[in-house]
Amino acid sequence: MDVGGNGSGLPVNNKQRAMLPNKTKGEFTRNPRKDSEGLSESPDLEFEYSDTDKWAAELSELYSYTEGPEFALNRKCFEDEFRTQVSDKKWTELDAAQHRAHAMCLLDGLEVIARDKRLKVARAILYMAQGTFAECSSEAEVQHWMRYNIFLLLDVGTFSALVELLNMEIDNSAACSSAVRKPAISLADSTDLRVLLNIMYLMVETIQQDDPADRPEWKIVRETFKTELGSTLFNNEPISVMLFGMVTKFCSGHAPHFPMKKVLLLLWKSILFTLGGFEQLQSIKVQKREELGLPPLPEDSIRVIRSMRAASPPASASDLIEQQQKRARREHKALIKQDNLDAFNEKDPYKADDSREDEDENDDNDNSIETETFPLERDEVMPPPIPHPPSERVSFPKGLPWAPKVREKDIENFLESSRSKFIGYTLGSDTDTVVGLPRPIHESIKTLKQHKYISIAEIQVAKEEEFQKTPLSGGEEEVEMCAIELLYQGILPSLPQYMIALLKILLAAAPTSKAKTDSINILADVLPEEMPTTVLQSMKLGVDVNRHKEIIVKAISAILLLLLKHFKLNHIYQFEYMAQHLVFANCIPLILKFFNQNIMSYITAKNSISVLDFPYCVVHELPELTAESLEAGDNNQFCWRNLFSCINLLRILNKLTKWKHSRTMMLVVFKSAPILKRALKVKQAMMQLYVLKLLKVQTKYLGRQWRKSNMKTMSAIYQKVRHRLNDDWAYGNDLDARPWDFQAEECALRANIERFNSRRYDKSHSNPDFLPVDNCLQSVLGQRVDLPEDFQMNYDLWLEREVFSKPISWEELLQ
């Protein structure tokens, strides 16, 4: 896999590799679950998709387990500072004025020159942001004081000071050059950065939580902070642009000590807070459609998806063989003649259809992507239905979950083919004239028009075409300077590098990546200075490394999806610019490579030690960890972050390939169908929906034999995915899918994007012929011109030299 031209995988240098436990691939898997790809009786996963996990889970994922000893260090630094101010009282016993005075004192301490002193003060502030946990007796109390302290810190101006310090650390060339020369980077190399990023993350994550019990002034502070975070107030750019810069600096190898997990988490939460999550996206979409005069959405997609039930995945071939054998044993307990057995074998489709199986194996086995025999779903092969208890039976609602949609282009194509067939002439894009067409065609057109859907993107494309055609008479475009527009303008110059950097880190964190010596090291902020010496320590570090990588995948998948969705709403060409650079950086094969694993094992992985999670670990007495307790893990049915990541990556893949034939063919070329079919084993409705969408767009290219063998999958697509009237998705009759047009399609799109970016953002290279010219003599002479001081002092000399001493031939001038 090559992301952006450079290979990358799990980054561990030779010294660290020698000291790590045997499983250096990143799979310190502690749940050796059987490969149950064909397990169709697995229960539904009670998973509710949301912008983020529960607040406590999001707080705990900020810290690696290796950072555990630093909680006590932060407390000590705070208490040392606190005793110099208040000697006999606890923090929780002081009044608001004393709290504020001490916070201001700590803020002053951040401005000292001595680096060690500054770090101690930063740790004291971090302890405040962590809720002064030593004085709390429960997790709820810690969270209460966290919220109070963080609003206090924000009120006294701590965040601005932290941004300045972070900029200093980013530009600290001494630390960067030291890290580059080091053979093994550990936690100690990123101490200052980690403390600053921890405080900033806790502030953003806590303030973005909208608590109904908040004081009125806190709600005002929250909205102000949200606006400031998305504006160019800090460092003349949105905070997200600065963090993107850290990501690219890390990936270029100039700053290998950057704690990338914390940077990505802060970047994700900053984008989520300033731009809004999926509920806000839906409301923005509704509002924009109203402003453009478009009809309302046919349904609320979030509610529809939440009400969907998971479908039972098709049983695998191994299950079918096993059930067939059981049934055969049950029916043929008596002795059976050999000729009867031969006759049975002749009818057995697993033996009679060898040519088809060979073809499938050759088709699906490409670079070891597919090694599993996939379900044979013919009616004559299917075993009798397995009886389920009434509680497990899935009850499908009457009707389909989605209202069908039709594009204007679909109506035009239908009318063109009808006119050619019945009349013998065409009328271009005219969708109103139906003269000479039979009555049933009239009814068809009426039905199509009833379900016609005009998207915001179509309006934006049409407006952009108008601006390009009439640059003079079209007038100036009014661009609303909202948070997403400011972010796009900020990342526009380096957007390709940002996308490549994110995908490089995603590849390095993927569980299917193999260790490479030339890849980036994403474990700099998890590996301790002293590597483990006992089996227990090795197991704990193994869990920590896997958890660390899972959190990175979660953050990157959420960042990419949020940006794609917000850019698409703001302007379709902003979305297309980002999407095209993701495609150019091999995002599609990267996501398919990610899913080319036992996805059920990934989703049910238990790479967490709940007793070490913050805030549990700071308010409870920690039990003694044993190898058995680490093996057992928690009792959760699935890992929330891993299921969240999988759904996000599937949604990104859908966004990249929707209505793009060249990219759909990439899915076919990379043999994605068997990989995606394996993902259907996860019984979660939302994940199944996006898998089925990806299968639907390529069904027509997979061949008749594939469709015959996968009728259950076809039925699931029909039941769960939105229908496009006149879309022959289940057949091979696609007029648009001409293979010679694929490169032209991407080139034309790229040209449109470049014209959009040049017209809207590249003011320096605008065509001088299109600039307005003032040719009124009175207004030109009436303009005030500021003259330099030396010219005014020597005005008489200038007059003598340039005017009086120059002979003027008035006769020639008048002629």
Long-range contacts (C-beta under 8 A, 24 or more apart in sequence): 1-507, 1-513, 1-586, 1-589, 1-590, 1-593, 2-586, 3-500, 3-503, 3-504, 3-506, 3-507, 3-585, 3-586, 3-590, 4-499, 4-500, 4-503, 4-504, 4-585, 4-586, 5-500, 6-504, 6-518, 7-516, 7-518, 7-519, 8-504, 8-507, 8-508, 8-513, 8-516, 8-518, 8-519, 8-520, 9-507, 9-508, 9-513, 9-514, 9-515, 9-516, 9-519, 10-508, 10-513, 10-514, 10-515, 10-516, 10-519, 10-522, 11-508, 11-515, 11-516, 11-519, 11-520, 11-521, 11-522, 11-523, 12-515, 12-521, 12-523, 13-183, 13-184, 13-517, 13-521, 14-517, 15-183, 15-184, 16-184, 16-523, 16-527, 16-531, 17-515, 19-531, 19-532, 20-531, 20-538, 20-541, 20-545, 21-532, 21-538, 21-539, 21-541, 21-542, 23-542, 24-515, 25-511, 25-513, 25-514, 25-515, 26-509, 26-511, 26-513, 26-545, 26-546, 26-549, 27-511, 27-546, 28-539, 28-542, 28-543, 28-545, 28-546, 28-607, 29-546, 29-601, 29-605, 30-539, 30-542, 30-543, 30-606, 30-607, 30-630, 30-631, 30-633, 31-601, 31-604, 31-605, 31-606, 31-633, 33-600, 33-601, 33-604, 35-598, 35-601, 36-600, 36-681, 37-316, 37-372, 37-598, 37-600, 37-678, 37-681, 38-315, 38-316, 38-317, 38-318, 38-319, 38-375, 38-681, 39-319, 39-600, 39-681, 40-312, 40-313, 40-314, 40-315, 40-316, 40-319, 40-681, 41-386, 42-600, 42-681, 42-683, 43-637, 43-683, 44-309, 44-310, 44-683, 44-684, 45-310, 45-603, 45-637, 45-638, 45-643, 45-682, 45-683, 45-684, 46-637, 47-638, 47-640, 47-643, 47-684, 47-686, 48-306, 49-305, 49-306, 49-644, 49-647, 49-686, 50-277, 50-278, 51-272, 51-277, 51-278, 51-279, 52-272, 52-277, 53-640, 53-641, 53-644, 55-143, 55-205, 55-209, 56-139, 56-143, 56-613, 56-615, 57-613, 57-640, 57-641, 58-205, 59-202, 59-205, 59-614, 59-615, 60-613, 60-614, 60-615, 60-616, 61-265, 61-547, 61-551, 61-554, 61-641, 62-198, 62-201, 62-202, 62-205, 62-262, 62-265, 62-614, 63-198, 63-614, 64-261, 64-525, 64-526, 64-544, 64-547, 64-548, 65-540, 65-543, 65-544, 65-547, 65-609, 65-612, 66-187, 66-526, 66-527, 66-528, 66-541, 66-544, 67-187, 67-194, 68-612, 68-617, 71-130, 71-133, 71-614, 71-617, 71-618, 73-123, 74-123, 74-124, 74-126, 74-127, 74-130, 75-127, 75-133, 75-134, 77-120, 77-121, 77-123, 77-124, 77-127, 78-123, 78-124, 78-127, 78-128, 78-132, 80-120, 80-124, 81-105, 81-106, 81-109, 81-120, 81-121, 81-124, 82-124, 90-135, 91-128, 91-132, 91-135, 92-132, 92-135, 92-136, 92-145, 99-149, 99-152, 100-152, 100-155, 100-156, 103-128, 103-152, 103-153, 103-156, 103-158, 104-156, 107-156, 107-157, 107-158, 107-161, 110-161, 110-162, 110-165, 111-161, 115-192, 118-165, 119-191, 119-192, 119-195, 122-165, 122-192, 122-195, 122-196, 122-199, 123-195, 125-153, 125-158, 125-199, 126-195, 126-198, 126-199, 126-202, 128-152, 128-153, 129-153, 129-198, 129-199, 129-202, 129-203, 129-206, 130-202, 130-614, 130-615, 130-618, 131-615, 133-615, 133-618, 133-619, 134-618, 136-619, 137-619, 138-619, 139-615, 139-616, 139-619, 141-619, 142-615, 142-618, 142-619, 143-615, 146-202, 146-206, 147-206, 147-209, 147-211, 150-202, 150-203, 150-206, 150-207, 151-207, 151-218, 151-221, 153-199, 153-203, 154-203, 154-207, 154-221, 154-225, 155-221, 158-199, 158-203, 159-200, 159-203, 159-225, 160-234, 162-196, 162-199, 162-200, 163-200, 163-234, 163-235, 163-239, 163-242, 165-196, 166-193, 166-196, 166-197, 166-200, 166-242, 167-235, 167-242, 169-193, 169-196, 170-242, 170-245, 170-246, 170-249, 170-255, 175-257, 176-254, 176-255, 176-257, 179-255, 179-256, 179-257, 180-253, 180-254, 180-256, 184-527, 185-256, 185-257, 185-521, 185-524, 185-527, 186-524, 186-527, 186-528, 186-529, 187-524, 187-525, 187-526, 187-527, 187-528, 187-529, 188-529, 189-257, 189-524, 190-257, 190-258, 190-259, 190-524, 190-525, 193-257, 193-258, 193-259, 193-262, 194-259, 194-262, 194-525, 197-259, 197-262, 197-263, 197-266, 198-262, 200-266, 201-262, 201-265, 201-266, 201-269, 204-229, 204-266, 204-269, 204-270, 204-273, 205-269, 207-273, 208-269, 208-272, 208-273, 226-273, 226-274, 227-483, 229-270, 229-273, 229-274, 230-274, 230-275, 230-483, 230-486, 230-487, 231-483, 231-486, 232-486, 232-490, 237-490, 238-270, 238-274, 238-483, 238-486, 238-487, 238-490, 239-270, 240-267, 240-270, 240-271, 240-274, 240-487, 240-490, 240-491, 241-487, 241-490, 241-491, 243-267, 243-270, 244-491, 244-494, 244-498, 245-494, 247-498, 247-501, 247-502, 247-505, 248-494, 248-497, 248-498, 248-501, 250-501, 250-520, 251-500, 251-501, 251-504, 251-505, 251-520, 253-520, 256-520, 256-521, 256-524, 257-524, 258-524, 259-524, 259-525, 260-505, 260-522, 260-524, 260-525, 260-552, 261-522, 261-525, 261-526, 261-548, 261-551, 261-552, 261-555, 262-525, 264-505, 264-552, 264-555, 264-556, 264-559, 265-551, 265-555, 267-555, 267-559, 268-555, 268-558, 268-559, 268-562, 271-487, 271-559, 271-562, 271-563, 272-558, 272-562, 274-483, 274-487, 275-483, 275-484, 275-487, 275-562, 275-566, 276-566, 277-562, 278-302, 278-565, 281-565, 281-566, 281-569, 284-569, 285-456, 285-569, 288-456, 288-569, 289-456, 292-456, 292-459, 294-454, 294-456, 294-459, 295-454, 298-402, 298-403, 298-405, 298-453, 299-402, 299-403, 304-401, 304-402, 305-685, 305-686, 305-689, 307-397, 307-401, 308-401, 308-685, 308-686, 308-689, 308-720, 309-394, 309-395, 309-396, 309-685, 310-394, 310-683, 310-684, 310-685, 310-688, 311-394, 311-680, 311-683, 311-685, 311-688, 311-716, 311-719, 311-720, 312-394, 312-683, 313-680, 313-681, 313-682, 313-683, 314-375, 314-377, 314-677, 314-680, 314-710, 314-712, 314-713, 315-375, 315-383, 316-372, 316-373, 316-374, 316-375, 317-350, 317-373, 317-374, 317-375, 317-376, 318-373, 320-375, 320-376, 320-381, 320-382, 320-383, 321-350, 323-383, 324-348, 324-383, 327-383, 327-384, 349-376, 349-378, 349-380, 349-381, 350-376, 350-381, 356-705, 356-709, 359-705, 360-709, 363-671, 364-671, 364-673, 364-674, 366-671, 369-592, 369-596, 369-670, 369-671, 369-674, 369-675, 370-596, 370-671, 370-674, 370-675, 372-674, 372-678, 374-674, 374-677, 374-709, 374-710, 375-677, 375-709, 375-710, 375-712, 376-709, 377-709, 377-710, 377-711, 377-712, 377-713, 378-708, 378-709, 378-711, 379-711, 396-719, 400-719, 400-723, 401-720, 402-721, 402-722, 402-723, 403-451, 403-722, 404-451, 404-722, 404-723, 404-724, 404-725, 405-451, 405-452, 405-453, 405-722, 405-723, 405-724, 405-725, 406-448, 406-449, 406-451, 406-452, 406-453, 406-724, 406-725, 406-726, 407-452, 407-453, 407-724, 408-452, 408-454, 408-458, 410-448, 410-724, 410-725, 410-726, 410-727, 411-445, 411-448, 411-449, 411-452, 413-726, 413-735, 414-444, 414-445, 414-448, 414-726, 415-445, 447-725, 448-725, 448-726, 451-725, 456-569, 456-572, 457-568, 457-572, 457-575, 460-571, 460-572, 460-573, 461-572, 461-573, 464-573, 464-752, 464-756, 467-759, 468-755, 468-759, 471-759, 471-767, 471-770, 472-770, 477-760, 479-760, 482-570, 484-566, 484-567, 484-569, 484-570, 485-570, 488-567, 488-570, 488-574, 489-761, 492-757, 492-761, 495-577, 495-578, 495-581, 496-581, 496-584, 496-585, 499-578, 499-581, 499-582, 499-585, 499-587, 500-581, 500-585, 502-556, 502-559, 502-560, 503-582, 503-585, 503-586, 503-587, 503-590, 505-552, 505-556, 506-552, 506-553, 506-556, 506-557, 506-590, 506-594, 507-590, 507-593, 509-549, 509-550, 509-552, 509-553, 509-556, 510-549, 510-553, 510-590, 510-593, 510-594, 511-549, 511-594, 511-597, 511-602, 512-593, 512-594, 512-596, 512-597, 522-548, 522-549, 522-552, 523-548, 535-627, 536-625, 536-626, 536-627, 536-630, 539-627, 539-630, 540-609, 540-625, 540-630, 543-607, 543-608, 543-609, 543-630, 546-605, 546-607, 547-607, 547-608, 550-605, 550-607, 550-639, 550-641, 550-642, 550-645, 551-641, 553-594, 553-642, 553-645, 554-641, 554-642, 554-644, 554-645, 554-648, 557-644, 557-645, 557-648, 557-649, 557-652, 558-644, 558-648, 560-648, 560-652, 561-648, 561-651, 561-652, 561-655, 564-652, 564-655, 565-655, 568-655, 571-756, 573-752, 573-753, 573-756, 573-757, 575-655, 576-749, 576-752, 576-753, 577-753, 577-757, 579-655, 579-656, 580-746, 580-749, 580-750, 580-753, 582-652, 582-656, 583-656, 583-663, 583-666, 583-746, 587-652, 587-656, 588-653, 588-656, 588-657, 588-663, 588-666, 588-667, 588-670, 589-666, 589-670, 591-649, 591-650, 591-652, 591-653, 592-653, 592-667, 592-670, 592-672, 592-675, 594-649, 595-646, 595-649, 595-675, 595-676, 595-678, 595-679, 596-675, 599-646, 599-678, 599-679, 599-681, 599-682, 600-681, 600-682, 602-642, 602-646, 603-638, 603-639, 603-642, 603-643, 603-646, 603-682, 604-637, 604-638, 604-639, 605-639, 605-642, 606-633, 606-634, 606-636, 606-639, 607-633, 607-639, 608-633, 608-634, 608-639, 610-634, 643-682, 643-684, 643-687, 646-679, 646-682, 646-687, 647-684, 647-686, 647-687, 647-690, 650-679, 650-687, 650-690, 650-691, 650-694, 651-690, 653-690, 653-694, 654-690, 654-693, 654-694, 657-694, 657-697, 658-697, 660-745, 661-734, 661-736, 661-737, 661-741, 661-742, 661-745, 662-741, 662-742, 662-743, 662-745, 662-746, 664-697, 664-698, 664-701, 664-737, 665-701, 665-737, 665-739, 665-742, 667-694, 667-697, 667-698, 668-698, 668-701, 668-702, 672-698, 673-698, 673-702, 673-706, 677-710, 677-713, 680-713, 680-716, 685-720, 688-716, 688-720, 689-720, 689-721, 692-716, 692-717, 692-720, 692-721, 693-721, 696-721, 696-729, 697-729, 699-729, 699-730, 700-728, 700-729, 700-730, 700-731, 700-732, 700-733, 700-734, 700-737, 701-732, 701-737, 704-732
